[in-house]
């Protein structure tokens, strides 16, 4: 039942996004896809410094801060990007039917898919029990070879973009491999799995220090 619950949650995210965009048209959905993608990349790249700063301000809420930080950055980044693109593209480009209809649906599906993989990755960071949704997150975390695991799809994508040959690679003298590669040791999901186990063993969400 746990695995079914997990995919029901992902299905709700997917079809919720699809329902909001299905009538928005090809041009608007294309702009939305680009904004969502860049906002997700920004959030994935910068949530750790923000979470670390927040942890200094509220040290007893460690288990909650990563999840809040990544979604806060995503919302702010998307809002700013959306405002910029709306100003730059005030005229809505229209295509002939059936291109407008088909391409609009395809872009809506792409946005919904992007939200699912990003949401799944952030779900690992949420302050939930280790066996939430029947242990579906544990299964996804250890099954590194499963290309259908949506959380892994997003992490692998960001790792490829930030790796030595990726389009978002930035040379660095402070990191071991000389780049800013995201999750280079492929331990992000295992780390958060252990954190959820620690949280489950604690008496409350707050960390006593």
N, C-alpha and C positions, 0 to 999 in steps of 0.2 A: 504493500500500500504506500510505503514511503516514497518509492521511485515514482509512482503514479502521481502522488501529491506534488513532488518536485516538478514534474513536467506540466502539471495543471497550473502551478504558479507561473512557470515560464510561458505557458500558453496564454494566461491572462495578460501578462506583460505584452506579448506579441500582438494579440488581437486587440488589446486596448490601444496600442500605438497605431495599428492598422486602421481601426475605426476612426481615429482622429484625423487621419491623413488621406483616406481613400477618396475623398471628394475634393482634395486641395489642388489637384492638377499636376501635370508633369513638371512645370517650371518651379513651382513652390516646393514640391517634394524633393526636387534635385537640390535646391538651395538648403532645404532642411537637412538632407543627408550630409552635405558638406559641413554644415554647422555642427551637427551632432558628432560627426567623426572627429573634427578638430577639437571640439569641447571635451570629448572623451580622452583624446590624446593628451591634452593639457592637464586634465584632472589626474590621469594615470601618472603623468610625469612629476606633478608637484604636490600630490596629497601628502607625501611623507614629511617634507619640511613644515607644512602647515600643521599636520598632526603633532609633530614634535614640539612646535611652538605652543599649541593648545594644551599639550600635556604638561608643559611648564606652568601654565596658568591654572589648569584644573587637573592636578596629578592623580586624583582619585578616580577619574573617569577614563582611564587608559583604554579599557576594552571597547569603549564607545567611540573614541575620537577619530580613529582611522576611517570608519564608515561615514561619520559626519563630514570629515574633511574632504573626502573624495567627491561626495555628492554636492557639497557646498561649492567646490571649485567648478564642478560640471555645470551646475545651475547658473553660476555667475558668468562663466565663460560662454555658455550657450546664449545667455541673454545679451551679452555684449556683442557677440558675433551676429546674432539675429538682428540687433539694432543696426549694426554696420551694413549688413547685406540688404536690409530693407531700405536703407538710405541710398545705397549704390544701385539698387535694382527696383526702382519705383514702378516701372512698367512691367506688367506680368506678360511674359512671352507665351504666346499660344501656338499650338501646333495643330495641324489638320487631323481630323478624326480618320482612322481610329488610333493614330499615333499618340494623340493627347491622352486618350483613355488608357491604352495599354502601357505606355511609358510611365504615366502617372501611378498606375497600380504597381509597376515594377519598382519604382522609387520608394513608394510607400512600404512595400515588402522589405526593401533594403534597409530603410530606417528602422522598421520593427525588428529586423534581425540584428542590427547593430545594438539596439537597446537591450535585447535579450542577452547577448554575450557580455556586454558591459555590466548589466544588472547581476548576472550570474557571478562574475568575478567579485563584485562588491558584496554579494551575499556571503561570501566566505569571510569577509571582514566584520560582518554584523555580530553583535553580542548575543549569539544564539547557542543553544546546547550543541554538543558534538554530534549527537544523533538526530538532530532536527530533520524533519521530512524523511524519517526512516533511515537516516545515515546517508542520504543521497550525496551530500557534500563530501563526506569521507570517501565514498566510492569514486567521485569525480577527482578528488585530490590525488589519490594513489594510482589512478588509471591513466598514466601519462601517455600511453599509446593509443588511447581512445580519441580519435580525431573528431568524434561527434560531441565531445564534452564542450559545451558552449563557453564556459569560463576559460578553458585552456586555449580555445580559438582566439580569444581576445589577447591573452597574455602572450601567446606565440606571435601574434601579429605585431604587438608593440615591441617585443624582443627583436624581431626581424627588422623593424623600422629603426631601432636605436642601436643595433649591433654595429660592428666595425664597418660593414658594407651597406648599412641601412641609410635611407634617405634622411633620417633625423639624427644620425650619429654626430656626436660632438666630442672632439678630442679632449681628454682630461688627463691630468697628471696625478690626480688624487685617487683614481679608481684602479683596481688591480689590473684590469685588461686594457687600460688606457682609453676607455670609451665610457659613455654613460649608458651602457647596455642595461635594459630593464630586466630584473630578475635573472641575471646571467647563470646562476647556479640552480635554477628551476626548483626553488624551495618555498616559493610564496605560499602555495596552498597548504603544504605540510606545516609551515610556520603558523598559519592561522588556524589550522586544525588543532595544533597543540594549545593555542591560546583559547580556543573554545573548550577544550578539555579542562584547562586550568580554571576557566570561568565557571564551568559546570561544578567543579570541586569547591569553589569558593561559596561563601555564605550570601553574598550580594553582588550586584553589578559593580559597586564601588570598590576600589582597591584601598585597603587600609595601609597607611604608611606612617 
